[in-house]
Amino acid sequence: MGKLQPFVVVVDDDESVSRAVKRLLRSIGITAETFASGDAFLDTLSSIPSYRPDCVILDVQMPGLNGLEVQRRLAGSGTPIIFITAYDDVGLREQALAGGAVAWLRKPFQDDLFARTVRAALERKQPS
């Protein structure tokens, strides 16, 4: 990889969760940027062609576009997606994994499990 640090995007409407995840990622040497909505993230992605995260962490339930819709719009990008959610809906989980998500973690999750999951997702990222 040509980058010194992996770059991950966190999309979650809960600001405290976004801050905590960003802090955790930073503690394991990963740069992160947060978005409070799927719409804001996709707007940035479409307006800045060079803006390409190495992994996207999505909440499922958000105002506007939910995480599954954001995942659909990222289909074919090769960007690994990890879902984090407080909901334990088997149907949504199956839909996310069938759509190519690399992981589905329930909030609250253990920091070490989260770190291992993100590292594994980054290893799966295909070089551009």
N, C-alpha and C positions, 0 to 999 in steps of 0.2 A: 504494500500500500504506500502511495506517495505521501500520504498525510502523516504528520507526527502523532496526532491524536485522533481517534475515531470521533465522529460527529453524530450525535443522536438528537432526534426531535421528540419532545414529550408533548402530547396533545391531551389535555385534561382540563375540564372546566372548574375543578377544585384547585384553587391557587395554592393551598397548603400542601396538597399532594404533589403538584408540579414542583414546588420549591424543594420538598423533601427528596423527590426523585432526582432532581437536578443536582442537589448537594451530594447524594449518594453516588451518582455517576461521576461527579468531579472527584470524589474521594478514591475512585478506582481508575483515574486517569482518562476519563472520557468527557469530552466537551459536549454540552447540551444546550439546547434552546427550547423554550417552552411556548406553547400557544394555548389560549383559553378556549379555542373552538376549532373544529375541523375546517370551517369556512376560512378562518384567518390563515391557517397553515396552507391550505390549497391555494389561496390567493397569493401568498408569498412564493410558493412553488411555481405557479404559472407566470408570475411577473419577473422572476429572477432565474433565467435558464441555468445558471451555474450553481444554484442552490440545490444541492443533492445530499441529503443526510445518508449516513451509512446504515441507519436503522431508525424505525419510527415506533414509538410507544404510544398506543392509543387507549383512551378510556372508551367504553362502549356507549354509555348513556351520556349524551351532551346535548345542549340546546342547538338547534340548527341541524347540521349534518351529524349523524351519530358515527361512532367509530367504524361500524360495518360499511357504511356508505363511503367513508374516507378510504377504507381498504379497497373497495370496488374501484374507486377512481385511481388508485395507485397500482392496480393490477397490471402486470407486465413490466413494471419498472425494475424488478429485481431487488427492490428494497425490502429487507426483512422487517416484518411487523410483529410486535408483541402487544397483546391486549392485557390491560390491567383493569379490573372491574370489581365492584362490590357485589355484583349480581351473580348468582349461581344458576344461570339458565342454561341447561344442557343443550337446548336447541340453538341458542345464540353461539355457544361455545363450538358446537359442531359446524355451524355455518362459518364461523371465523376460521377454524382450522381447515375446513374444506376449501375456503377461499385463499389458502396459502399462508395463514399466520403461522409463525414458528412456535408460538407459546401463548398460553392463556393463564394469567395469574390472578388469583383472588386477592383483593385488598382486605385486610392488611396482609402483606406478604413479608417473608423474612428477607432481610437485606442480603444475606449470602446467597440465597436462592435467586433473588433478582439479579445480582451481579453475575452469577454463573450463567443465567439465562441470556443476559445481554451479551456477554462475551461469546457464548455459543452462536448467537444470532450474527454477531459481527464476523465470526469465522466463516459463516455460510455466505456472507455477502460476496457476490461475484465482482471481480475487479472491473472497473469501467474502461 
